[in-house]
């Protein structure tokens, strides 16, 4: 029986002929990394290879690492295996990884979305034989409202809170979601204030993305500075002492999980905006069809339901267990908690 080009091991996705791993979750010698979220780029590898725009991101997150960057569609040949990075549209610096060896082509998506968000390099379909896809939101119930409408609703919410003399606190992951929101916030409404984790990551990304000005919240930030302003803060800060001096305030979360009834109530927030950095159900199906792949491997998300539906459509689809967590793992909770004291 022919050995697969990519194997799922206890360390991560492994390419035997090249002796390299893709987004491994345990320390390895050589790792190809799709993007900077904590479940896909972990500390401890001897060598990292990623897209050039992701180099400053993972260097900021992981510290002093041995990392090299490549351009989109630039070939990296390792032991006669050809690797290329292609835009994934998930967050800034995100890529899919195409793997070609002896006429066989696999694509590993990492995380991805097809909606153009204004901060990420837009998703690019890549033809392949086998497609390894996430399915974080792989249920028919998930169908996203266009970003422009969601951002209009967010800016309207902010303006209404300002009219009532309140501060608006908007919870978002510090890498990707926060910059996407910032890009489309209307600074004519008021000041945009940021938590330390978000401010630091935004500063890393400013050379690549044009975004409105922000002000870092410090111990010297006065109570009156919060009135009518909007605060971008990581989810880990919700319910902490850090937000007490912002009273009176209204809270909101921007996440795909806000599509679930009761999600806002369970998280004890005032408003939920459905905005995800992952594909919805129609986008997943359209993306898979565009690859021309016959074999589909579903990793994190609603893998069993989604793969069963794909088999009903005629695909050779199966699931694999990984340690990727989709939208549940996109905050760097430890770092955010450490920076909440300021």
N, C-alpha and C positions, 0 to 999 in steps of 0.2 A: 504494500500500500504506500502511495506517495506521501512523503512527509510534508506537512503544511509549511508554507513560507513563514508564517507567524504562529507561535504557540503561546498558550496561556499557562503561565507557571506560577509558583508561589511567590515569585519576586515581581512579576509583571508580564507584559507582552514581550516575548523573546523572538528574535530572528536568528535561528541557528547558523545559517551560512555566513552571516555578518558578525555574529557574536555580540550583538547589541540589543538593548531593551528600549521599548517605547513607553514613556510615562511610567516607569517602574515605581512600585510602592515600597520596595526594600532596597538598601544600598547595593549598587552594581558598579562595574568598572566604566561602562560607557552607556549614557542615556540620551536618547532623542526625546525632546520635550515639546509637547504641543502648545502649552500656554502656562500662565503663571499662577493659577489657582492652586491652593494648598494640596488638593487631592491628586493633582497631576504633576506638580513639580515639588519634589521632596528633597530635603537635605541629606547629604551623605554619599552621593555618587562621586566617583573619581573624575569623571569628565561629563560635561553637559554640551549637547549640540541643540540649537533651537533657532528660530527665526531671529534676525538681527534686531528687530524692534522689541523682542521679548528679553533680550540680554539685560538691559537696565532694570527691567521689572523683576526678573528672578534674582538678579544680583542684589537688589534692594531687599527682597524678601529673605534670601538665604544667606547673604553675607559674602564672605570671601570664598568664591568657588571657581573652579577651572571651567570656563564656559566660552564657547565660540559661536558666532552667529553666521547664518547664511541668508541669502536673498530668496524671495519667493521664486520657485521653479528652477533654482540653481541646483545642479546635481552634486550629490555627495556620494562618492563611490567607496564602499567599504567591503573588502573581500569579494569584489565583483557583484555586489548588490547595490543597486542604484536607489538612493533616497532623494526625494524632493519634497519641499514644504509648500503648501498651497493655502490660500486664505480660508479661514473657518468662520469668520464673521461673529465669533462668540464674544470676545472682548479684545481690546487693543493687544497686539502681539500674538494673537491666537492663530494656529495653523492646523491643517490636516497633514498627515504624513503619508506620502505615496511610496510604496516599496515595490521595486521591480527586480525580478531575477529569473533568468532563463525563459523569458516570454510570459511569465506570470506576474500579474499586478494585483496588489492589495492596497487598500486605503484605510487608514485609521483616522477617524474624525476627531478624536478627543471629544470636546464639546463644540457645538456649532449652532448657528441660527442663520436663516436666509434673509431676514429683514435687514435692510440697510439702516444702521443706527447713527451714522455721522461720526463715530469715534473709532470703529473697527474697520479693517480692510474687508470689503464685502465678500461674502461666501462665494466660492467658485466650485461648481460641480467638476468632479474628476472621474474620468472613465476608469473602470477597473473590473476585475473578475470577482473579487471578494471585498465586501464593504463592511467594516467594523463600525457600527453606529451606536451612539448613545440613544436612549429613549426616555430621558428624564420625564417628559410630559407625553408619553406614548399612550394616551387614551383619547378617544373621540371627543370627550368633553372639553379638551383643551384646544381652543381656537382663539388666537390673539386679536385684540383690537389694534388697528394701526397705531404706530408710535405717536404720530402727530396728534391724534385724538387724545391719547393718554396724557401727553405732555400739556395739551390745552387744559385738560381737567386738573392736572397738578398745579399749573400756574393760576388757574381760577380759584382753586382751594386756598393757595397761598394768599392771593389778593383778598379773599373773603376773611381769612384769619387776621390779616393786617387791619382790615376795616373794623374788626372787633377788638383790636388792641392785643392780639395774641401773637406769640411766636409759633412758627410752623416747624415741627421736628420731623424730618423725613429720613426713615431708616433705609440704608442701602449698603451692600457689600462694598468694602473699601477699594477693591480692584475691579473695574469694569462697570458695574452698575452705577456707582457714584459719579464717575466721569460722564457716563451716558446721560444721567439726569442733569448734571451741571451744564453740559453742552447745550441743553435745550431749556434751561430755566430762563425766565425773563428778568434780567437784572434791573429793569426799570421799576419793578414792583418794590424792591428793597435790597438790603444787604444779604449776601450769601455767606454764612458762617460755616466753618468746618471743624470736625473732630480731628485730633492729631493724626490718627491712622489714615484718614481720608486725605488730609492736607499733604502728608508726606508722599503718598502714592500719586496724588494729582501733580505734585511738583516733578516727580519722575517722568510723568507723561506729558507735561506742558510743551517740551520741545517738539513733540510729535503731533499734538492736538491743540487747536485753538479753542480755548474755553473762557468763560467769564471770570472776572476777578473774584477771589475768595478772601476771607479773613479767618485766620486760625483762632480758635477759642483757647484762651489761656486763663490763668488765675486772675489776670488783670482785666479780663473782659467784664464790663459793667452790666448790671441787670437791665438798664435801659437800652443797651445795645441789642438786646434780644427782641424787644418789642417791634413787631412788624417784619422781622427778619425771618429767613428760612435757615434752618440748621441741617446740614447733611451729616448723619451719624451712623456708625455701624450698628447692626441689630444687637450686638452684645451690650450696648449702652442702655438699652431699654430697661427702665425700672431702677437704674443706678442713681446714686447720689449726684452724679455728674450733671444731670439735667434739671435738678431741683431749682437752680437759680434762674431757669428760663420761664418759670411760672409767671403769668398764665400761658399755657401752650396747648397746641393740638398736635397729635401724633399721627403719622401715616407710614405705611410700608409699601415699597414698590417691588413686587415679586410675582412670579408666575403662580405661586401657591395661593395668592389672593383670589384666584378663580374659584377656589373651593368655598362653598358656603360654610360659614362658621370660622374660617381661618382668621379673620380680623378679630372676632370675639375671643377666640382662644389665645391670641397673642396680646389681647388687651390694648389694642390700638384703636384710634378714632376713625381712621379711614384706610381703605386698602385700594391700591392701584395695581392693576394686572399688567405687569411689564417684566418680561422674561428675557434672559440672554440665551435661551435654548429654543429649539424648534417646537412649534405646536404640532398637533396631529397631521394636518394637511401638509405642512412643510416637510415633516419627516418622510411622508409617502412620496412627495414630489422629488425630494432630494435623492431618495433611493432609486426611483425610476430613472432619474437623469444620469446616474452612474453607469447604467447598463449592466450592473452586476447581477449574477445569478445566485451567488451565495451571500447571505447576509448574516452577520454575527451581532447580536444585540447584547450590549454590556449593561450599563447602569440605567435604572429607571424601571418602567413597567415592562420588564423584559419578557415575561411569560405571555402576557396578553398580546403584546405587540408582535412577538415572533410567531405566535399562533395565527394572528391575522395575516401576516406576511405569507405563511405557508398556505393559507386559504387562497391567497392571490396567485400562488404558483411558484413562489420563491423557495429556494433551499435555505431556510432560516433556522437558526438555533440561538441559544443563549450561552453566555460565559460569565462566570463570577469574577468580579474585579473588586478593587477597593476604591473605585471612583464613586463619588456621592452626589454628583450633579449640583443642584442649587442649594443643597443642604450644607455643602462644604466650601462655599465660596468666600466666606469670611475667614480671616485669620484671627480666630477668637482670642487666642492667648495674647497676641500683640495688641489687639484692640482693648482688652481688659487692662493691660499694663499702661496704656496711654489714656485711659478713662479718668485717671486721677487728676489730670491737669485741668 
